[in-house]
Amino acid sequence: MNSEEIAIADTRRWLERAVIGLNLCPFAKGPHVKGQIHFAVCSSGGGPALLTALEDELVALVEADPSERETVLLVAPGSFDDFLDFNDFLGEAEEVLARLDLEGVIQIAPFHPRFQFAGTDEDDITNATNRSPYPTLHLLREESIDRAVEAFPDAEAIFEANMDVLEKLGAQGWQALDVGARLSREGEGQS
């Protein structure tokens, strides 16, 4: 496998074992089972390359039939090792969304290996709800979110349920899921 294939395989494993397996997002299973999640990789390190890839993926998502491509996971191995830098980058990502006039059409949800909610310690297990193997931008159609909220009117309860699931699972349980990255910072497989 080349590095892009490894990054996709790692992201798919995280999606299946953590996001779907722990039911962290009750809306993820349907598009995954139907093959409607597009996985894209931006292997070039740094913000400018990721912004270009983001723009390309946003345009492709909007042009695609939702029954074929419901959502996109844009994975960026080798970029933004520091979560705060990634968090700052999200402002630039939102500017791309605005420039393409896609606000209210597409939403960007961030995931990162070191994701940390404000007011939590770095090792707080509840941060794992948004921890992915690599920095990842999840591109979601607003229409899909609206349908999901209609089907699950108490969507705010998902966050609380996720916290409970992760606290019960604990750090060892999370580690046992084996949902981490297999690529090193240089883009080579780890041994």
Secondary structure, DSSP 4 states (H G I P E B T S, - for coil): --HHHHHHHHHHHHIIIIIITTTSSTTSHHHHHTT-EEEEE--S-SHHHHHHHHHHHHHHHHHS-TTT--EEEEE-TTS--SHHHHHHHHHHHHHHHHHTT-TTTEEEEEE-TT---TTS-TT-GGGGGG--SS-EEEEEEHHHHHHHHHHSTTTHHHHHHHHHHHHHHHHHHHHHT--S--B-TTSPBP-
